[in-house]
Amino acid sequence: MKRRKFIGLVGGAMALPLVALAQNSGPRKIGVLFPGVLGADRERLISEGLISELGSEKFILIVRSAEGNDELLAKYANELAASMDVIIAIASGSLIAARHASPTVPIVALDLESDPIATGAAQSLNRPGGNVTGVTFIASSLTSKRSLPSPPSPHDLSLDGATSRRST
């Protein structure tokens, strides 16, 4: 048997268990955790958004709305962490509850109101670490990351729609 063929067969045999693990035997289980009252309209929008992102992939969506009750939020976070493939945590209260419930279940945070570093959800904006990823709008924390274009100078020339800088 030729060496390359042998290596290919051994490599393929070693990869089979990984392929088997990667193939999900059923639909993905996605949990949504919200600290307030979510409402039917928001729930429908979340479902439609997931359908547009996942396409034909099947999923089960479980939504838990704690209606402002912190004890209920912690209970729902534990319930979702025990049975879901991923948790979508909406708002900082949900994110904190989900992080306490599981250090391993992936959490997608939609936290538009608080600093993820200050709440302990992320180690830094560049490398959040742990099992959390997501979106936040913290303008003051992102100021140093912005790269604004410099204003035009008299040394900028426009040649057929292209801008070039003339050396002085």
Summary of the structure (lengths in Angstrom):
residues: 168
radius of gyration: 23.6
end to end distance: 67.9
largest distance: 71.1
contacts: 417
relative contact order: 0.11
helix: 39%
strand: 21%
